[in-house]
Protein backbone atom coordinates (compact mmCIF):
# COMPACT_ATOMS: atom_id res chain seq x y z
CA UNK A 1 0.00 0.00 0.00
CA UNK A 2 3.04 2.28 0.15
CA UNK A 3 2.75 2.81 3.93
CA UNK A 4 6.39 1.98 4.54
CA UNK A 5 6.66 3.11 8.16
CA UNK A 6 3.76 0.80 9.10
CA UNK A 7 5.28 -2.06 7.11
CA UNK A 8 8.60 -1.58 8.92
CA UNK A 9 6.86 -1.43 12.29
CA UNK A 10 5.28 -4.86 11.79
CA UNK A 11 8.31 -6.49 10.16
CA UNK A 12 10.44 -5.29 13.09
CA UNK A 13 7.96 -6.67 15.67
CA UNK A 14 8.11 -9.98 13.83
CA UNK A 15 11.92 -9.83 13.76
CA UNK A 16 12.20 -9.22 17.50
CA UNK A 17 10.23 -12.40 18.16
CA UNK A 18 12.38 -14.42 15.75
CA UNK A 19 15.57 -13.13 17.43
CA UNK A 20 14.37 -14.35 20.84
CA UNK A 21 12.86 -17.63 19.69
CA UNK A 22 15.31 -18.91 17.05
CA UNK A 23 19.04 -19.68 16.80
CA UNK A 24 21.08 -16.89 15.18
CA UNK A 25 21.50 -18.68 11.84
CA UNK A 26 17.90 -19.86 11.36
CA UNK A 27 16.60 -19.32 7.77
CA UNK A 28 13.46 -17.59 9.12
CA UNK A 29 15.69 -14.83 10.49
CA UNK A 30 17.13 -14.42 6.98
CA UNK A 31 13.60 -14.13 5.55
CA UNK A 32 12.83 -11.51 8.18
CA UNK A 33 15.92 -9.45 7.25
CA UNK A 34 14.89 -9.78 3.60
CA UNK A 35 11.42 -8.39 4.36
CA UNK A 36 12.89 -5.35 6.12
CA UNK A 37 15.41 -4.87 3.30
CA UNK A 38 12.56 -4.96 0.78
CA UNK A 39 10.82 -2.02 2.48
CA UNK A 40 13.99 0.08 2.49
CA UNK A 41 14.51 -0.84 -1.18
CA UNK A 42 10.99 0.38 -2.03
CA UNK A 43 11.66 3.59 -0.09
CA UNK A 44 14.79 4.21 -2.14
CA UNK A 45 17.03 3.90 0.95
CA UNK A 46 19.44 1.60 -0.86
CA UNK A 47 22.26 1.58 1.71
CA UNK A 48 19.79 0.36 4.38
CA UNK A 49 18.32 -2.17 1.94
CA UNK A 50 21.80 -3.56 1.22
CA UNK A 51 22.59 -3.76 4.92
CA UNK A 52 19.56 -5.99 5.59
CA UNK A 53 19.86 -8.05 2.41
CA UNK A 54 23.50 -8.78 3.29
CA UNK A 55 22.52 -9.85 6.83
CA UNK A 56 20.03 -12.24 5.26
CA UNK A 57 22.63 -13.50 2.83
CA UNK A 58 25.20 -14.27 5.55
CA UNK A 59 22.66 -16.43 7.38
CA UNK A 60 21.63 -18.22 4.19
CA UNK A 61 25.27 -18.96 3.34
CA UNK A 62 25.78 -20.64 6.72
CA UNK A 63 22.41 -22.36 6.98
CA UNK A 64 21.81 -23.65 3.44
CA UNK A 65 23.59 -25.84 0.88
CA UNK A 66 25.44 -23.79 -1.82
CA UNK A 67 22.83 -24.36 -4.57
CA UNK A 68 19.71 -23.76 -2.50
CA UNK A 69 17.08 -21.57 -4.26
CA UNK A 70 16.90 -19.25 -1.22
CA UNK A 71 20.54 -18.30 -1.83
CA UNK A 72 19.58 -17.42 -5.39
CA UNK A 73 16.80 -15.17 -4.03
CA UNK A 74 19.33 -13.56 -1.73
CA UNK A 75 21.75 -12.80 -4.59
CA UNK A 76 18.81 -11.53 -6.64
CA UNK A 77 17.74 -9.06 -3.93
CA UNK A 78 21.26 -7.65 -3.63
CA UNK A 79 21.49 -7.41 -7.43
CA UNK A 80 18.22 -5.51 -7.49
CA UNK A 81 19.54 -2.86 -5.10
CA UNK A 82 22.71 -2.35 -7.15
CA UNK A 83 20.52 -2.06 -10.27
CA UNK A 84 18.40 0.61 -8.55
CA UNK A 85 21.58 2.43 -7.49
CA UNK A 86 22.84 2.43 -11.08
CA UNK A 87 25.82 0.17 -10.29
CA UNK A 88 25.11 -2.12 -13.25
CA UNK A 89 28.32 -4.18 -13.19
CA UNK A 90 27.61 -5.14 -9.54
CA UNK A 91 23.97 -5.82 -10.37
CA UNK A 92 24.98 -8.18 -13.19
CA UNK A 93 27.48 -9.96 -10.96
CA UNK A 94 24.80 -10.78 -8.36
CA UNK A 95 22.04 -11.55 -10.87
CA UNK A 96 24.38 -13.98 -12.65
CA UNK A 97 25.29 -15.72 -9.37
CA UNK A 98 21.59 -16.08 -8.69
CA UNK A 99 21.01 -17.42 -12.19
CA UNK A 100 23.74 -20.08 -11.92
CA UNK A 101 22.14 -21.48 -8.79
CA UNK A 102 18.70 -21.53 -10.42
CA UNK A 103 20.09 -23.33 -13.49
CA UNK A 104 21.43 -26.11 -11.25
CA UNK A 105 18.51 -26.28 -8.83
CA UNK A 106 15.49 -25.89 -11.12
CA UNK A 107 14.04 -27.60 -14.22
CA UNK A 108 14.80 -25.69 -17.48
CA UNK A 109 11.29 -24.22 -17.88
CA UNK A 110 10.75 -23.13 -14.29
CA UNK A 111 9.16 -19.64 -13.95
CA UNK A 112 11.92 -18.53 -11.54
CA UNK A 113 14.46 -18.98 -14.34
CA UNK A 114 12.33 -16.69 -16.51
CA UNK A 115 12.33 -14.06 -13.73
CA UNK A 116 16.10 -14.39 -13.58
CA UNK A 117 16.47 -13.77 -17.32
CA UNK A 118 14.17 -10.77 -16.95
CA UNK A 119 16.32 -9.29 -14.18
CA UNK A 120 19.49 -9.61 -16.26
CA UNK A 121 17.63 -8.08 -19.22
CA UNK A 122 16.68 -5.09 -17.05
CA UNK A 123 20.33 -4.36 -16.30
CA UNK A 124 21.32 -4.48 -19.96
CA UNK A 125 18.34 -2.25 -20.77
CA UNK A 126 19.44 0.26 -18.13
CA UNK A 127 22.98 0.14 -19.55
CA UNK A 128 21.60 0.96 -23.01
CA UNK A 129 22.67 -2.42 -24.45
CA UNK A 130 19.27 -3.04 -26.05
CA UNK A 131 20.23 -6.03 -28.21
CA UNK A 132 21.47 -7.87 -25.07
CA UNK A 133 18.38 -6.80 -23.15
CA UNK A 134 16.13 -8.18 -25.91
CA UNK A 135 18.07 -11.45 -25.95
CA UNK A 136 17.41 -12.02 -22.22
CA UNK A 137 13.82 -10.75 -22.31
CA UNK A 138 13.07 -13.15 -25.17
CA UNK A 139 14.52 -16.06 -23.15
CA UNK A 140 12.23 -14.98 -20.32
CA UNK A 141 9.23 -14.87 -22.68
CA UNK A 142 10.02 -18.30 -24.15
CA UNK A 143 9.98 -19.97 -20.70
CA UNK A 144 7.00 -17.97 -19.47
CA UNK A 145 4.90 -19.01 -22.47
CA UNK A 146 5.67 -22.68 -21.79
CA UNK A 147 5.36 -22.58 -18.02
CA UNK A 148 2.28 -20.43 -17.45
CA UNK A 149 -1.29 -20.15 -18.75
CA UNK A 150 -1.84 -17.60 -21.57
CA UNK A 151 -3.48 -14.94 -19.38
CA UNK A 152 -1.05 -15.11 -16.47
CA UNK A 153 0.11 -11.66 -15.27
CA UNK A 154 3.79 -12.78 -15.46
CA UNK A 155 3.36 -13.18 -19.20
CA UNK A 156 2.18 -9.58 -19.33
CA UNK A 157 5.35 -8.58 -17.44
CA UNK A 158 7.44 -10.31 -20.11
CA UNK A 159 5.61 -8.48 -22.91
CA UNK A 160 5.99 -5.19 -21.02
CA UNK A 161 9.76 -5.66 -20.71
CA UNK A 162 10.13 -6.26 -24.44
CA UNK A 163 7.92 -3.24 -25.15
CA UNK A 164 10.16 -1.10 -22.97
CA UNK A 165 13.28 -2.07 -24.96
CA UNK A 166 11.59 -1.27 -28.28
CA UNK A 167 10.46 2.06 -26.83
CA UNK A 168 14.06 2.83 -25.79
CA UNK A 169 15.25 1.83 -29.26
CA UNK A 170 12.79 4.26 -30.84
CA UNK A 171 10.71 1.50 -32.47
CA UNK A 172 7.40 2.86 -31.19
CA UNK A 173 5.06 0.68 -33.24
CA UNK A 174 6.77 -2.44 -31.81
CA UNK A 175 6.69 -0.95 -28.33
CA UNK A 176 2.94 -0.32 -28.60
CA UNK A 177 2.36 -3.82 -29.97
CA UNK A 178 3.97 -5.45 -26.90
CA UNK A 179 2.50 -3.00 -24.39
CA UNK A 180 -0.97 -3.67 -25.82
CA UNK A 181 -0.45 -7.45 -25.61
CA UNK A 182 0.45 -6.98 -21.95
CA UNK A 183 -2.56 -4.73 -21.38
CA UNK A 184 -5.02 -7.27 -22.82
CA UNK A 185 -3.74 -9.89 -20.38
CA UNK A 186 -4.00 -7.50 -17.44
CA UNK A 187 -7.57 -6.61 -18.41
CA UNK A 188 -8.54 -10.30 -18.34
CA UNK A 189 -6.48 -11.34 -15.33
CA UNK A 190 -6.83 -8.42 -12.93
CA UNK A 191 -9.64 -6.46 -11.24
CA UNK A 192 -10.38 -3.10 -12.97
CA UNK A 193 -8.62 -0.95 -10.36
CA UNK A 194 -5.46 -3.04 -9.97
CA UNK A 195 -2.26 -0.91 -9.89
CA UNK A 196 -0.66 -3.07 -12.61
CA UNK A 197 -3.36 -1.92 -15.03
CA UNK A 198 -2.41 1.65 -14.19
CA UNK A 199 1.27 0.89 -14.88
CA UNK A 200 0.19 -0.58 -18.21
CA UNK A 201 -1.79 2.56 -19.16
CA UNK A 202 1.20 4.61 -18.10
CA UNK A 203 3.56 2.65 -20.37
CA UNK A 204 1.30 3.17 -23.37
CA UNK A 205 1.02 6.86 -22.50
CA UNK A 206 4.81 7.17 -22.45
CA UNK A 207 5.06 5.85 -26.00
CA UNK A 208 2.52 8.37 -27.27
CA UNK A 209 4.31 11.11 -25.31
CA UNK A 210 7.65 10.22 -26.93
CA UNK A 211 5.97 10.14 -30.34
CA UNK A 212 4.67 13.66 -29.73
CA UNK A 213 1.00 12.59 -29.66
CA UNK A 214 0.35 14.48 -26.43
CA UNK A 215 -3.46 14.24 -26.40
CA UNK A 216 -3.21 10.43 -26.62
CA UNK A 217 -0.48 10.43 -23.96
CA UNK A 218 -2.68 12.46 -21.60
CA UNK A 219 -5.64 10.15 -22.22
CA UNK A 220 -3.64 7.11 -21.06
CA UNK A 221 -1.84 8.91 -18.23
CA UNK A 222 -5.19 10.07 -16.86
CA UNK A 223 -6.61 6.53 -17.01
CA UNK A 224 -3.59 5.38 -15.03
CA UNK A 225 -4.02 8.23 -12.56
CA UNK A 226 -7.69 7.44 -11.87
CA UNK A 227 -6.81 3.85 -10.98
CA UNK A 228 -3.97 4.95 -8.71
CA UNK A 229 -6.29 7.37 -6.89
CA UNK A 230 -8.77 4.57 -6.21
CA UNK A 231 -6.30 1.78 -5.46
CA UNK A 232 -3.54 3.49 -3.48
CA UNK A 233 -3.20 5.64 -0.37
CA UNK A 234 -3.01 9.38 -1.16
CA UNK A 235 0.76 9.69 -0.63
CA UNK A 236 1.88 6.58 -2.49
CA UNK A 237 5.03 7.12 -4.64
CA UNK A 238 3.22 5.78 -7.75
CA UNK A 239 0.84 8.76 -7.54
CA UNK A 240 3.84 11.09 -7.57
CA UNK A 241 5.19 9.35 -10.69
CA UNK A 242 1.78 9.67 -12.32
CA UNK A 243 1.52 13.39 -11.56
CA UNK A 244 5.08 13.89 -12.83
CA UNK A 245 4.26 12.15 -16.14
CA UNK A 246 1.13 14.27 -16.67
CA UNK A 247 3.16 17.38 -15.83
CA UNK A 248 5.84 16.41 -18.33
CA UNK A 249 3.24 16.05 -21.09
CA UNK A 250 1.82 19.50 -20.32
CA UNK A 251 5.36 20.89 -20.38
CA UNK A 252 5.94 19.26 -23.79
CA UNK A 253 2.70 20.90 -24.96
CA UNK A 254 3.95 24.29 -23.78
CA UNK A 255 1.32 24.52 -20.99
CA UNK A 256 3.83 25.49 -18.34
CA UNK A 257 1.46 26.59 -15.57
CA UNK A 258 -0.41 23.27 -15.76
CA UNK A 259 2.91 21.42 -15.80
CA UNK A 260 4.04 23.36 -12.74
CA UNK A 261 0.88 22.36 -10.82
CA UNK A 262 1.42 18.67 -11.47
CA UNK A 263 5.15 18.80 -10.71
CA UNK A 264 4.36 20.56 -7.43
CA UNK A 265 1.91 17.81 -6.48
CA UNK A 266 4.52 15.19 -7.34
CA UNK A 267 7.05 16.97 -5.09
CA UNK A 268 4.51 17.26 -2.25
CA UNK A 269 3.77 13.51 -2.32
CA UNK A 270 7.40 12.47 -2.73
CA UNK A 271 8.47 14.65 0.23
CA UNK A 272 6.08 12.67 2.43
CA UNK A 273 6.66 9.18 1.04
CA UNK A 274 10.34 9.09 0.02
CA UNK A 275 13.70 9.76 1.71
CA UNK A 276 15.11 13.26 1.07
CA UNK A 277 17.90 11.91 -1.16
CA UNK A 278 15.66 9.72 -3.34
CA UNK A 279 16.39 10.22 -7.08
CA UNK A 280 12.69 10.63 -7.91
CA UNK A 281 12.24 13.50 -5.45
CA UNK A 282 15.32 15.23 -6.85
CA UNK A 283 13.99 14.79 -10.41
CA UNK A 284 10.57 16.26 -9.55
CA UNK A 285 12.16 19.27 -7.86
CA UNK A 286 14.42 19.85 -10.84
CA UNK A 287 11.50 19.64 -13.28
CA UNK A 288 9.52 22.10 -11.15
CA UNK A 289 12.41 24.59 -11.08
CA UNK A 290 12.99 24.26 -14.83
CA UNK A 291 9.34 24.76 -15.80
CA UNK A 292 9.01 27.81 -13.51
CA UNK A 293 11.85 29.44 -15.47
CA UNK A 294 9.81 28.96 -18.67
CA UNK A 295 6.68 30.59 -17.24
Helices and strands as residue ranges (DSSP letters): H 4-21, H 27-43, H 46-63, H 69-85, H 88-105, H 111-127, H 130-147, H 153-169, H 172-189, H 195-211, H 214-231, H 237-252, H 256-273, H 279-294
